[in-house]
Amino acid sequence: MLNKAPRMKQTVKSKMKSHVNVRKASEAMIELVTLLFLNDLAQEARTKACEEKSTIIRSHHIKAVAKKVLKSARG
């Protein structure tokens, strides 16, 4: 497990189509939103794994709930 959150600044800059400056506060907000999304995804995958009586979250559990979590994240 990572000790601290990965920096998302380079990922965001690579996805932007134009030159955009990402400040520290914006970078922190991007990281928080990403971590919240990953937390929701992990919780839903854990629920799916428990429904199938599995103690380990596997890739097919994540794929099964990813569409639902993405839809809820859009708003």
C-alpha distance (Angstrom), angle and dihedral (degrees) to the residues before:
residue distance angle dihedral
M1 . . .
L2 3.77 . .
N3 3.78 118.9 .
K4 3.79 93.1 -144.8
A5 3.77 136.9 15.3
P6 3.81 118.0 -86.0
R7 3.79 117.1 -110.0
M8 3.77 111.5 -104.9
K9 3.81 96.6 -168.9
Q10 3.81 96.2 98.6
T11 3.81 92.0 45.2
V12 3.78 91.9 51.9
K13 3.80 92.6 46.4
S14 3.80 91.5 50.8
K15 3.83 91.2 52.2
M16 3.82 95.0 48.7
K17 3.77 117.0 96.4
S18 3.80 95.0 -151.0
H19 3.78 133.8 36.7
V20 3.81 107.5 -79.6
N21 3.78 128.1 174.1
V22 3.80 112.2 -136.5
R23 3.79 111.4 -157.0
K24 3.79 126.4 -153.1
A25 3.82 95.0 -100.1
S26 3.80 91.9 49.3
E27 3.77 91.0 47.2
A28 3.80 90.1 52.0
M29 3.82 91.3 50.1
I30 3.81 91.2 49.6
E31 3.80 90.4 51.4
L32 3.80 92.7 47.9
V33 3.80 93.3 49.7
T34 3.81 90.5 47.7
L35 3.80 92.3 49.7
L36 3.80 91.5 48.0
F37 3.79 90.4 51.1
L38 3.80 92.2 49.1
N39 3.80 90.0 47.8
D40 3.82 91.4 53.2
L41 3.80 90.4 47.1
A42 3.81 91.8 50.8
Q43 3.81 92.6 48.4
E44 3.80 92.9 50.3
A45 3.81 91.2 45.9
R46 3.81 90.0 50.1
T47 3.81 89.8 51.6
K48 3.81 90.2 49.9
A49 3.80 91.1 49.0
C50 3.81 91.2 50.6
E51 3.80 90.1 50.6
E52 3.80 88.3 56.7
K53 3.83 90.3 45.8
S54 3.78 93.3 -114.7
T55 3.79 123.4 138.5
I56 3.82 93.8 -159.6
I57 3.80 125.0 69.2
R58 3.80 106.9 -131.4
S59 3.78 131.8 -172.4
H60 3.80 94.2 -98.5
H61 3.82 89.8 57.4
I62 3.80 90.5 54.6
K63 3.80 92.7 45.7
A64 3.80 90.1 50.4
V65 3.81 94.3 56.8
A66 3.81 100.3 30.6
K67 3.81 95.5 89.6
K68 3.81 92.4 50.8
V69 3.82 93.3 47.7
L70 3.81 92.7 46.5
K71 3.79 90.4 50.8
S72 3.80 92.1 51.2
A73 3.83 91.4 46.2
R74 3.80 91.7 56.7
G75 3.77 90.9 60.0
